[in-house]
Amino acid sequence: MMERFAAAFPAWLSSLALVAIAVGVAFAVHWLSMKLAHRAASQTATDTDDIILRRLHGPLRWLLVAFALSAIQPGLALDKTGLVAWSRVAGLVFPALVGWIAIALLGVGADIVKSRADITAADNLQARRQRTRADILHRIGMFLILVATFCMMLMSIPSVRSIGVTLIASAGLAALAVGAAAQPALKNLIAGLQMAFTEPVRIDDVVIVDGEWGRVEQIRLTYVVVKIWDERRLIVPVSKFLEESFQNWTRETSQILGSVIWYLDPATDIPRVRTKLEELVKASPRWDGRFCNLQVTDTRPEAIEVRALMTAKDASTAFDLRCEVREALLSFISSKMPEALVRYRGDVEFRQPQLEPART
């Protein structure tokens, strides 16, 4: 009965139904496996298993579908042309899936490093170093995996394999031509690999590039994104950080020394101003308690240059501290020490007016 019922259906329809069942079973197995895995991961204290499941969720689903279809392939009604097409598609799909899983595993490693490197801490030098290296190596590894995956997919095509010898013979000239045409891109690519180990800049470093003050927001394979203080983004080629000078305010530590300069009258009571500065700095929660001082650093005919130094835990806090102290001390001087404001002096000469002789 069942045999006659099955024979009543066309072969292609039976094959289509078999494919649908295989795909449905693969989806069900994947859903159940992920459900159990997520439940087990929720019982652990670490987030490593959550990262693995999140990254491998998509690739594993389609890998199960590919295995299910491979398992039912002998039962499908495929002629010679269909078998050839099946093998061609499988030769493209399986390398793509393997490459996808390799990229996912690479992302797992990068995510684990980033989750354990907390750059919000006060002294985050080591965390920024780990994040920067993980980010750059992740992008380089992903590029290499994509190239290898693409090559494996091409090698599954017989027509491509047959011309392989010709391609290898002309590879030297092709490499020279491509290298000459893509010299800037290759230069930045190699510079990105060098940056991963020399570390002239790291994620969240405070830098001054092309006269712009900002933080390193992203380090890509060929360029760096610097977030400027006014929310603009400065896109800088990686090679610029290796070939040209720039300022890195957080190279060794996040702590920084800030300065504020005032121009005051030469007759200013400097000890009184110094006492007020120390009072203002020590009362500020932005000061890290390491150092503060005030000195006369220059003299001019009409004014003296007074410089205050103060420390803070990072560049952003130091900037706010400098603004706070600058405003507070100016307010104090204008209200309590107006004689310290710059005044321009001059000589005034009084002459007795000469009386004109009386007219007769």
C-alpha positions as YAML, in Angstrom:
chain: A
units: angstrom
residues:
- id: 1
  name: MET
  ca: [0.00, 0.00, 0.00]
- id: 2
  name: MET
  ca: [2.70, 2.47, 1.03]
- id: 3
  name: GLU
  ca: [4.89, 1.43, -1.87]
- id: 4
  name: ARG
  ca: [2.09, 2.09, -4.36]
- id: 5
  name: PHE
  ca: [1.33, 5.39, -2.63]
- id: 6
  name: ALA
  ca: [4.97, 6.42, -2.93]
- id: 7
  name: ALA
  ca: [5.19, 5.26, -6.52]
- id: 8
  name: ALA
  ca: [2.30, 7.56, -7.42]
- id: 9
  name: PHE
  ca: [4.51, 10.60, -6.70]
- id: 10
  name: PRO
  ca: [7.05, 11.83, -9.26]
- id: 11
  name: ALA
  ca: [10.69, 11.17, -8.44]
- id: 12
  name: TRP
  ca: [11.52, 14.86, -8.21]
- id: 13
  name: LEU
  ca: [8.72, 15.44, -5.74]
- id: 14
  name: SER
  ca: [9.93, 12.58, -3.56]
- id: 15
  name: SER
  ca: [13.44, 14.01, -3.63]
- id: 16
  name: LEU
  ca: [12.11, 17.45, -2.75]
- id: 17
  name: ALA
  ca: [10.17, 16.02, 0.19]
- id: 18
  name: LEU
  ca: [13.26, 14.14, 1.38]
- id: 19
  name: VAL
  ca: [15.31, 17.35, 1.22]
- id: 20
  name: ALA
  ca: [12.65, 19.24, 3.17]
- id: 21
  name: ILE
  ca: [12.57, 16.54, 5.86]
- id: 22
  name: ALA
  ca: [16.37, 16.53, 6.14]
- id: 23
  name: VAL
  ca: [16.49, 20.31, 6.47]
- id: 24
  name: GLY
  ca: [13.69, 20.26, 9.06]
- id: 25
  name: VAL
  ca: [15.43, 17.57, 11.10]
- id: 26
  name: ALA
  ca: [18.71, 19.55, 10.95]
- id: 27
  name: PHE
  ca: [16.96, 22.72, 12.16]
- id: 28
  name: ALA
  ca: [15.25, 20.79, 14.97]
- id: 29
  name: VAL
  ca: [18.51, 19.17, 16.11]
- id: 30
  name: HIS
  ca: [20.24, 22.56, 16.02]
- id: 31
  name: TRP
  ca: [17.46, 24.26, 17.99]
- id: 32
  name: LEU
  ca: [17.41, 21.54, 20.63]
- id: 33
  name: SER
  ca: [21.19, 21.47, 20.93]
- id: 34
  name: MET
  ca: [21.41, 25.26, 21.30]
- id: 35
  name: LYS
  ca: [18.60, 25.23, 23.85]
- id: 36
  name: LEU
  ca: [20.43, 22.69, 26.00]
- id: 37
  name: ALA
  ca: [23.77, 24.46, 25.52]
- id: 38
  name: HIS
  ca: [22.37, 27.86, 26.53]
- id: 39
  name: ARG
  ca: [20.76, 26.32, 29.60]
- id: 40
  name: ALA
  ca: [24.09, 24.76, 30.59]
- id: 41
  name: ALA
  ca: [25.92, 28.02, 29.91]
- id: 42
  name: SER
  ca: [23.55, 29.96, 32.16]
- id: 43
  name: GLN
  ca: [24.70, 27.84, 35.10]
- id: 44
  name: THR
  ca: [28.35, 28.89, 34.77]
- id: 45
  name: ALA
  ca: [29.92, 32.05, 36.16]
- id: 46
  name: THR
  ca: [32.14, 32.78, 33.16]
- id: 47
  name: ASP
  ca: [30.91, 34.32, 29.92]
- id: 48
  name: THR
  ca: [33.26, 32.30, 27.71]
- id: 49
  name: ASP
  ca: [30.63, 29.68, 26.86]
- id: 50
  name: ASP
  ca: [28.11, 32.43, 26.05]
- id: 51
  name: ILE
  ca: [30.57, 33.97, 23.61]
- id: 52
  name: ILE
  ca: [31.20, 30.59, 21.95]
- id: 53
  name: LEU
  ca: [27.49, 29.89, 21.55]
- id: 54
  name: ARG
  ca: [26.77, 33.34, 20.17]
- id: 55
  name: ARG
  ca: [29.55, 33.15, 17.60]
- id: 56
  name: LEU
  ca: [28.89, 29.53, 16.50]
- id: 57
  name: HIS
  ca: [25.08, 29.69, 16.47]
- id: 58
  name: GLY
  ca: [24.74, 30.52, 12.77]
- id: 59
  name: PRO
  ca: [27.61, 28.46, 11.32]
- id: 60
  name: LEU
  ca: [26.60, 25.29, 13.20]
- id: 61
  name: ARG
  ca: [23.03, 25.50, 11.94]
- id: 62
  name: TRP
  ca: [24.04, 25.48, 8.30]
- id: 63
  name: LEU
  ca: [26.79, 22.92, 8.90]
- id: 64
  name: LEU
  ca: [24.14, 20.54, 10.25]
- id: 65
  name: VAL
  ca: [21.99, 21.23, 7.19]
- id: 66
  name: ALA
  ca: [24.96, 20.46, 4.93]
- id: 67
  name: PHE
  ca: [25.65, 17.16, 6.75]
- id: 68
  name: ALA
  ca: [21.96, 16.22, 6.58]
- id: 69
  name: LEU
  ca: [21.83, 16.83, 2.83]
- id: 70
  name: SER
  ca: [25.04, 14.85, 2.35]
- id: 71
  name: ALA
  ca: [23.51, 11.94, 4.25]
- id: 72
  name: ILE
  ca: [20.40, 11.79, 2.05]
- id: 73
  name: GLN
  ca: [22.19, 12.38, -1.25]
- id: 74
  name: PRO
  ca: [22.30, 8.63, -2.22]
- id: 75
  name: GLY
  ca: [18.52, 8.47, -1.79]
- id: 76
  name: LEU
  ca: [17.79, 11.33, -4.17]
- id: 77
  name: ALA
  ca: [16.72, 10.67, -7.75]
- id: 78
  name: LEU
  ca: [19.64, 12.41, -9.44]
- id: 79
  name: ASP
  ca: [20.83, 11.68, -12.94]
- id: 80
  name: LYS
  ca: [24.39, 12.18, -14.12]
- id: 81
  name: THR
  ca: [23.90, 15.90, -14.66]
- id: 82
  name: GLY
  ca: [22.32, 16.26, -11.24]
- id: 83
  name: LEU
  ca: [25.21, 14.43, -9.56]
- id: 84
  name: VAL
  ca: [27.72, 16.72, -11.27]
- id: 85
  name: ALA
  ca: [25.79, 19.80, -10.17]
- id: 86
  name: TRP
  ca: [25.51, 18.39, -6.64]
- id: 87
  name: SER
  ca: [29.26, 17.84, -6.40]
- id: 88
  name: ARG
  ca: [29.95, 21.33, -7.76]
- id: 89
  name: VAL
  ca: [27.66, 22.96, -5.21]
- id: 90
  name: ALA
  ca: [29.09, 20.82, -2.39]
- id: 91
  name: GLY
  ca: [32.61, 21.80, -3.43]
- id: 92
  name: LEU
  ca: [31.67, 25.44, -3.00]
- id: 93
  name: VAL
  ca: [29.48, 25.14, 0.10]
- id: 94
  name: PHE
  ca: [31.71, 23.03, 2.34]
- id: 95
  name: PRO
  ca: [34.84, 25.24, 2.06]
- id: 96
  name: ALA
  ca: [32.61, 28.28, 2.68]
- id: 97
  name: LEU
  ca: [31.17, 26.67, 5.81]
- id: 98
  name: VAL
  ca: [34.62, 25.66, 7.06]
- id: 99
  name: GLY
  ca: [35.87, 29.20, 6.51]
- id: 100
  name: TRP
  ca: [32.80, 30.60, 8.29]
- id: 101
  name: ILE
  ca: [33.43, 28.39, 11.31]
- id: 102
  name: ALA
  ca: [37.13, 29.30, 11.33]
- id: 103
  name: ILE
  ca: [36.23, 33.02, 11.33]
- id: 104
  name: ALA
  ca: [33.71, 32.39, 14.12]
- id: 105
  name: LEU
  ca: [36.35, 30.60, 16.23]
- id: 106
  name: LEU
  ca: [38.76, 33.46, 15.57]
- id: 107
  name: GLY
  ca: [36.07, 35.88, 16.74]
- id: 108
  name: VAL
  ca: [35.58, 33.80, 19.88]
- id: 109
  name: GLY
  ca: [39.21, 34.33, 20.83]
- id: 110
  name: ALA
  ca: [39.03, 38.07, 20.13]
- id: 111
  name: ASP
  ca: [35.79, 38.46, 22.12]
- id: 112
  name: ILE
  ca: [37.20, 36.58, 25.09]
- id: 113
  name: VAL
  ca: [40.25, 38.86, 25.17]
- id: 114
  name: LYS
  ca: [38.06, 41.97, 24.91]
- id: 115
  name: SER
  ca: [35.71, 40.79, 27.66]
- id: 116
  name: ARG
  ca: [38.64, 40.27, 30.04]
- id: 117
  name: ALA
  ca: [40.42, 43.52, 29.13]
- id: 118
  name: ASP
  ca: [38.53, 46.27, 30.95]
- id: 119
  name: ILE
  ca: [39.51, 49.64, 29.46]
- id: 120
  name: THR
  ca: [37.22, 51.53, 31.84]
- id: 121
  name: ALA
  ca: [39.65, 51.03, 34.72]
- id: 122
  name: ALA
  ca: [41.78, 53.93, 35.92]
- id: 123
  name: ASP
  ca: [45.06, 52.30, 34.88]
- id: 124
  name: ASN
  ca: [44.06, 50.48, 31.71]
- id: 125
  name: LEU
  ca: [47.40, 50.30, 29.90]
- id: 126
  name: GLN
  ca: [47.59, 46.50, 29.89]
- id: 127
  name: ALA
  ca: [43.93, 46.18, 28.90]
- id: 128
  name: ARG
  ca: [44.35, 48.58, 25.99]
- id: 129
  name: ARG
  ca: [47.43, 46.70, 24.84]
- id: 130
  name: GLN
  ca: [45.54, 43.38, 24.85]
- id: 131
  name: ARG
  ca: [42.53, 44.82, 23.06]
- id: 132
  name: THR
  ca: [44.61, 46.48, 20.38]
- id: 133
  name: ARG
  ca: [46.65, 43.36, 19.64]
- id: 134
  name: ALA
  ca: [43.55, 41.13, 19.64]
- id: 135
  name: ASP
  ca: [41.69, 43.49, 17.31]
- id: 136
  name: ILE
  ca: [44.50, 43.79, 14.77]
- id: 137
  name: LEU
  ca: [45.37, 40.07, 14.77]
- id: 138
  name: HIS
  ca: [41.67, 39.20, 14.45]
- id: 139
  name: ARG
  ca: [41.35, 41.32, 11.30]
- id: 140
  name: ILE
  ca: [44.57, 39.92, 9.81]
- id: 141
  name: GLY
  ca: [43.51, 36.33, 10.58]
- id: 142
  name: MET
  ca: [40.06, 36.94, 9.10]
- id: 143
  name: PHE
  ca: [41.63, 38.29, 5.91]
- id: 144
  name: LEU
  ca: [43.89, 35.23, 5.59]
- id: 145
  name: ILE
  ca: [40.98, 32.84, 6.23]
- id: 146
  name: LEU
  ca: [38.87, 34.56, 3.57]
- id: 147
  name: VAL
  ca: [41.71, 34.30, 1.04]
- id: 148
  name: ALA
  ca: [42.27, 30.61, 1.84]
- id: 149
  name: THR
  ca: [38.52, 29.87, 1.68]
- id: 150
  name: PHE
  ca: [38.20, 31.60, -1.67]
- id: 151
  name: CYS
  ca: [41.15, 29.62, -3.04]
- id: 152
  name: MET
  ca: [39.64, 26.31, -1.85]
- id: 153
  name: MET
  ca: [36.31, 27.19, -3.45]
- id: 154
  name: LEU
  ca: [38.02, 27.98, -6.73]
- id: 155
  name: MET
  ca: [40.05, 24.76, -6.64]
- id: 156
  name: SER
  ca: [36.80, 22.76, -6.43]
- id: 157
  name: ILE
  ca: [35.98, 23.88, -9.98]
- id: 158
  name: PRO
  ca: [37.70, 21.60, -12.52]
- id: 159
  name: SER
  ca: [38.08, 24.33, -15.11]
- id: 160
  name: VAL
  ca: [40.00, 26.43, -12.60]
- id: 161
  name: ARG
  ca: [42.23, 23.52, -11.58]
- id: 162
  name: SER
  ca: [43.07, 22.83, -15.22]
- id: 163
  name: ILE
  ca: [44.47, 26.29, -15.73]
- id: 164
  name: GLY
  ca: [46.36, 26.26, -12.46]
- id: 165
  name: VAL
  ca: [49.70, 25.60, -14.14]
- id: 166
  name: THR
  ca: [49.25, 28.60, -16.39]
- id: 167
  name: LEU
  ca: [48.30, 30.76, -13.45]
- id: 168
  name: ILE
  ca: [51.37, 29.65, -11.48]
- id: 169
  name: ALA
  ca: [53.63, 30.34, -14.47]
- id: 170
  name: SER
  ca: [52.33, 33.88, -14.76]
- id: 171
  name: ALA
  ca: [52.15, 34.48, -11.01]
- id: 172
  name: GLY
  ca: [55.47, 36.32, -10.94]
- id: 173
  name: LEU
  ca: [54.46, 38.95, -13.47]
- id: 174
  name: ALA
  ca: [50.98, 39.20, -11.96]
- id: 175
  name: ALA
  ca: [52.44, 39.74, -8.49]
- id: 176
  name: LEU
  ca: [54.65, 42.54, -9.78]
- id: 177
  name: ALA
  ca: [51.72, 44.21, -11.53]
- id: 178
  name: VAL
  ca: [49.39, 43.88, -8.56]
- id: 179
  name: GLY
  ca: [52.11, 45.02, -6.17]
- id: 180
  name: ALA
  ca: [52.80, 48.13, -8.21]
- id: 181
  name: ALA
  ca: [49.11, 48.97, -8.52]
- id: 182
  name: ALA
  ca: [48.25, 48.25, -4.89]
- id: 183
  name: GLN
  ca: [51.39, 49.67, -3.29]
- id: 184
  name: PRO
  ca: [49.55, 52.07, -0.91]
- id: 185
  name: ALA
  ca: [47.12, 49.36, 0.22]
- id: 186
  name: LEU
  ca: [49.88, 46.79, 0.74]
- id: 187
  name: LYS
  ca: [51.94, 49.38, 2.56]
- id: 188
  name: ASN
  ca: [49.14, 50.03, 5.05]
- id: 189
  name: LEU
  ca: [48.41, 46.30, 5.33]
- id: 190
  name: ILE
  ca: [52.00, 45.53, 6.32]
- id: 191
  name: ALA
  ca: [52.02, 48.56, 8.60]
- id: 192
  name: GLY
  ca: [48.90, 47.19, 10.34]
- id: 193
  name: LEU
  ca: [50.69, 43.91, 11.02]
- id: 194
  name: GLN
  ca: [53.70, 45.83, 12.34]
- id: 195
  name: MET
  ca: [51.48, 47.97, 14.56]
- id: 196
  name: ALA
  ca: [50.10, 44.86, 16.29]
- id: 197
  name: PHE
  ca: [53.55, 44.19, 17.79]
- id: 198
  name: THR
  ca: [55.24, 47.61, 18.00]
- id: 199
  name: GLU
  ca: [52.09, 49.30, 19.41]
- id: 200
  name: PRO
  ca: [52.73, 52.99, 18.70]
- id: 201
  name: VAL
  ca: [49.02, 53.49, 19.45]
- id: 202
  name: ARG
  ca: [46.42, 51.37, 21.23]
- id: 203
  name: ILE
  ca: [42.67, 51.38, 21.59]
- id: 204
  name: ASP
  ca: [41.52, 54.35, 23.74]
- id: 205
  name: ASP
  ca: [44.90, 56.11, 23.52]
- id: 206
  name: VAL
  ca: [44.75, 59.92, 23.67]
- id: 207
  name: VAL
  ca: [46.63, 61.29, 20.66]
- id: 208
  name: ILE
  ca: [47.19, 64.54, 18.79]
- id: 209
  name: VAL
  ca: [47.35, 63.92, 15.04]
- id: 210
  name: ASP
  ca: [47.37, 66.70, 12.44]
- id: 211
  name: GLY
  ca: [46.72, 69.19, 15.22]
- id: 212
  name: GLU
  ca: [43.55, 67.37, 16.35]
- id: 213
  name: TRP
  ca: [43.10, 66.07, 19.92]
- id: 214
  name: GLY
  ca: [41.17, 62.81, 20.23]
- id: 215
  name: ARG
  ca: [40.99, 59.18, 21.30]
- id: 216
  name: VAL
  ca: [41.79, 56.11, 19.22]
- id: 217
  name: GLU
  ca: [38.37, 54.56, 18.67]
- id: 218
  name: GLN
  ca: [39.12, 51.79, 16.16]
- id: 219
  name: ILE
  ca: [42.23, 50.24, 14.65]
- id: 220
  name: ARG
  ca: [41.43, 48.66, 11.32]
- id: 221
  name: LEU
  ca: [43.72, 46.70, 9.05]
- id: 222
  name: THR
  ca: [44.73, 49.72, 6.97]
- id: 223
  name: TYR
  ca: [43.48, 52.77, 8.87]
- id: 224
  name: VAL
  ca: [42.83, 54.11, 12.36]
- id: 225
  name: VAL
  ca: [39.69, 55.96, 13.48]
- id: 226
  name: VAL
  ca: [40.39, 58.79, 15.93]
- id: 227
  name: LYS
  ca: [37.36, 60.25, 17.74]
- id: 228
  name: ILE
  ca: [37.87, 64.01, 17.99]
- id: 229
  name: TRP
  ca: [36.70, 65.84, 21.13]
- id: 230
  name: ASP
  ca: [33.81, 67.47, 19.21]
- id: 231
  name: GLU
  ca: [32.45, 64.07, 18.00]
- id: 232
  name: ARG
  ca: [34.12, 64.20, 14.57]
- id: 233
  name: ARG
  ca: [36.07, 61.20, 13.31]
- id: 234
  name: LEU
  ca: [39.57, 61.51, 11.87]
- id: 235
  name: ILE
  ca: [40.51, 58.67, 9.51]
- id: 236
  name: VAL
  ca: [44.28, 58.19, 9.52]
- id: 237
  name: PRO
  ca: [46.25, 55.64, 7.43]
- id: 238
  name: VAL
  ca: [48.09, 53.13, 9.59]
- id: 239
  name: SER
  ca: [51.40, 53.96, 7.92]
- id: 240
  name: LYS
  ca: [51.16, 57.54, 9.22]
- id: 241
  name: PHE
  ca: [51.61, 56.34, 12.80]
- id: 242
  name: LEU
  ca: [54.81, 54.51, 11.80]
- id: 243
  name: GLU
  ca: [56.37, 57.13, 9.53]
- id: 244
  name: GLU
  ca: [55.38, 60.50, 11.00]
- id: 245
  name: SER
  ca: [55.57, 62.08, 14.44]
- id: 246
  name: PHE
  ca: [52.46, 62.41, 16.60]
- id: 247
  name: GLN
  ca: [51.68, 62.94, 20.28]
- id: 248
  name: ASN
  ca: [50.52, 60.01, 22.41]
- id: 249
  name: TRP
  ca: [49.43, 61.20, 25.84]
- id: 250
  name: THR
  ca: [48.81, 57.71, 27.23]
- id: 251
  name: ARG
  ca: [51.77, 55.77, 25.85]
- id: 252
  name: GLU
  ca: [53.02, 54.44, 29.21]
- id: 253
  name: THR
  ca: [50.21, 55.36, 31.61]
- id: 254
  name: SER
  ca: [46.82, 57.03, 31.64]
- id: 255
  name: GLN
  ca: [47.97, 59.52, 34.30]
- id: 256
  name: ILE
  ca: [48.89, 62.91, 32.92]
- id: 257
  name: LEU
  ca: [50.25, 66.29, 34.03]
- id: 258
  name: GLY
  ca: [48.18, 69.30, 32.99]
- id: 259
  name: SER
  ca: [49.15, 72.97, 32.91]
- id: 260
  name: VAL
  ca: [47.28, 76.28, 33.14]
- id: 261
  name: ILE
  ca: [48.85, 79.65, 32.30]
- id: 262
  name: TRP
  ca: [47.82, 83.13, 33.43]
- id: 263
  name: TYR
  ca: [49.33, 86.53, 32.60]
- id: 264
  name: LEU
  ca: [49.35, 88.76, 35.68]
- id: 265
  name: ASP
  ca: [50.71, 92.11, 36.77]
- id: 266
  name: PRO
  ca: [54.40, 92.06, 37.83]
- id: 267
  name: ALA
  ca: [53.40, 93.39, 41.25]
- id: 268
  name: THR
  ca: [51.16, 90.37, 41.97]
- id: 269
  name: ASP
  ca: [51.46, 88.67, 45.36]
- id: 270
  name: ILE
  ca: [52.56, 85.28, 44.03]
- id: 271
  name: PRO
  ca: [52.59, 83.41, 47.41]
- id: 272
  name: ARG
  ca: [48.94, 84.38, 47.93]
- id: 273
  name: VAL
  ca: [48.02, 83.15, 44.45]
- id: 274
  name: ARG
  ca: [49.96, 79.91, 45.06]
- id: 275
  name: THR
  ca: [48.11, 79.30, 48.32]
- id: 276
  name: LYS
  ca: [44.75, 79.81, 46.62]
- id: 277
  name: LEU
  ca: [45.73, 77.49, 43.76]
- id: 278
  name: GLU
  ca: [46.65, 74.68, 46.18]
- id: 279
  name: GLU
  ca: [43.33, 75.19, 47.96]
- id: 280
  name: LEU
  ca: [41.37, 74.96, 44.69]
- id: 281
  name: VAL
  ca: [43.23, 71.92, 43.37]
- id: 282
  name: LYS
  ca: [43.05, 69.94, 46.61]
- id: 283
  name: ALA
  ca: [39.31, 70.64, 46.89]
- id: 284
  name: SER
  ca: [38.63, 69.28, 43.39]
- id: 285
  name: PRO
  ca: [37.58, 65.61, 43.07]
- id: 286
  name: ARG
  ca: [39.30, 65.52, 39.66]
- id: 287
  name: TRP
  ca: [42.78, 65.87, 41.20]
- id: 288
  name: ASP
  ca: [44.50, 62.52, 41.78]
- id: 289
  name: GLY
  ca: [46.61, 63.79, 44.68]
- id: 290
  name: ARG
  ca: [50.02, 63.35, 43.06]
- id: 291
  name: PHE
  ca: [51.31, 66.86, 42.34]
- id: 292
  name: CYS
  ca: [50.34, 70.52, 42.04]
- id: 293
  name: ASN
  ca: [52.49, 73.63, 41.88]
- id: 294
  name: LEU
  ca: [52.57, 77.24, 40.68]
- id: 295
  name: GLN
  ca: [55.62, 79.05, 39.29]
- id: 296
  name: VAL
  ca: [56.49, 82.25, 37.47]
- id: 297
  name: THR
  ca: [57.85, 80.91, 34.19]
- id: 298
  name: ASP
  ca: [58.45, 84.10, 32.21]
- id: 299
  name: THR
  ca: [58.55, 87.86, 32.51]
- id: 300
  name: ARG
  ca: [57.53, 90.49, 29.99]
- id: 301
  name: PRO
  ca: [57.57, 94.27, 30.10]
- id: 302
  name: GLU
  ca: [53.84, 94.46, 30.80]
- id: 303
  name: ALA
  ca: [53.11, 91.10, 32.53]
- id: 304
  name: ILE
  ca: [54.50, 87.94, 34.08]
- id: 305
  name: GLU
  ca: [53.65, 84.42, 32.97]
- id: 306
  name: VAL
  ca: [52.37, 82.25, 35.83]
- id: 307
  name: ARG
  ca: [52.06, 78.51, 35.21]
- id: 308
  name: ALA
  ca: [50.22, 76.00, 37.37]
- id: 309
  name: LEU
  ca: [50.83, 72.25, 37.12]
- id: 310
  name: MET
  ca: [48.36, 69.62, 38.34]
- id: 311
  name: THR
  ca: [47.90, 65.90, 37.81]
- id: 312
  name: ALA
  ca: [44.85, 63.77, 37.01]
- id: 313
  name: LYS
  ca: [44.10, 60.12, 36.36]
- id: 314
  name: ASP
  ca: [43.60, 60.56, 32.58]
- id: 315
  name: ALA
  ca: [43.59, 63.17, 29.82]
- id: 316
  name: SER
  ca: [39.86, 63.89, 29.88]
- id: 317
  name: THR
  ca: [39.85, 64.45, 33.64]
- id: 318
  name: ALA
  ca: [42.96, 66.61, 33.36]
- id: 319
  name: PHE
  ca: [41.27, 68.82, 30.76]
- id: 320
  name: ASP
  ca: [38.22, 69.34, 33.00]
- id: 321
  name: LEU
  ca: [40.46, 70.00, 36.01]
- id: 322
  name: ARG
  ca: [42.42, 72.65, 34.11]
- id: 323
  name: CYS
  ca: [39.23, 74.43, 33.03]
- id: 324
  name: GLU
  ca: [37.86, 74.30, 36.57]
- id: 325
  name: VAL
  ca: [41.02, 75.73, 38.15]
- id: 326
  name: ARG
  ca: [41.44, 78.37, 35.43]
- id: 327
  name: GLU
  ca: [37.93, 79.72, 35.97]
- id: 328
  name: ALA
  ca: [38.08, 79.58, 39.78]
- id: 329
  name: LEU
  ca: [41.41, 81.35, 40.07]
- id: 330
  name: LEU
  ca: [40.39, 84.07, 37.60]
- id: 331
  name: SER
  ca: [37.25, 84.65, 39.66]
- id: 332
  name: PHE
  ca: [39.35, 84.91, 42.82]
- id: 333
  name: ILE
  ca: [41.81, 87.35, 41.26]
- id: 334
  name: SER
  ca: [39.11, 89.61, 39.82]
- id: 335
  name: SER
  ca: [37.19, 89.78, 43.10]
- id: 336
  name: LYS
  ca: [39.92, 89.58, 45.79]
- id: 337
  name: MET
  ca: [43.11, 90.66, 43.99]
- id: 338
  name: PRO
  ca: [42.16, 93.12, 41.24]
- id: 339
  name: GLU
  ca: [45.63, 94.62, 41.50]
- id: 340
  name: ALA
  ca: [46.97, 91.42, 39.93]
- id: 341
  name: LEU
  ca: [45.19, 92.06, 36.64]
- id: 342
  name: VAL
  ca: [47.47, 93.27, 33.87]
- id: 343
  name: ARG
  ca: [47.68, 97.04, 33.58]
- id: 344
  name: TYR
  ca: [49.47, 99.03, 30.95]
- id: 345
  name: ARG
  ca: [51.64, 101.79, 32.43]
- id: 346
  name: GLY
  ca: [52.82, 105.02, 30.88]
- id: 347
  name: ASP
  ca: [54.48, 108.29, 31.82]
- id: 348
  name: VAL
  ca: [52.28, 111.37, 32.08]
- id: 349
  name: GLU
  ca: [54.03, 114.70, 31.82]
- id: 350
  name: PHE
  ca: [52.30, 117.90, 32.94]
- id: 351
  name: ARG
  ca: [53.46, 121.16, 31.39]
- id: 352
  name: GLN
  ca: [52.62, 124.69, 32.41]
- id: 353
  name: PRO
  ca: [50.66, 126.30, 29.59]
- id: 354
  name: GLN
  ca: [52.36, 129.39, 28.17]
- id: 355
  name: LEU
  ca: [50.35, 132.60, 28.29]
- id: 356
  name: GLU
  ca: [50.07, 134.53, 25.09]
- id: 357
  name: PRO
  ca: [51.27, 138.17, 25.28]
- id: 358
  name: ALA
  ca: [48.49, 140.70, 25.67]
- id: 359
  name: ARG
  ca: [47.48, 142.48, 22.53]
- id: 360
  name: THR
  ca: [47.59, 146.30, 22.42]
...
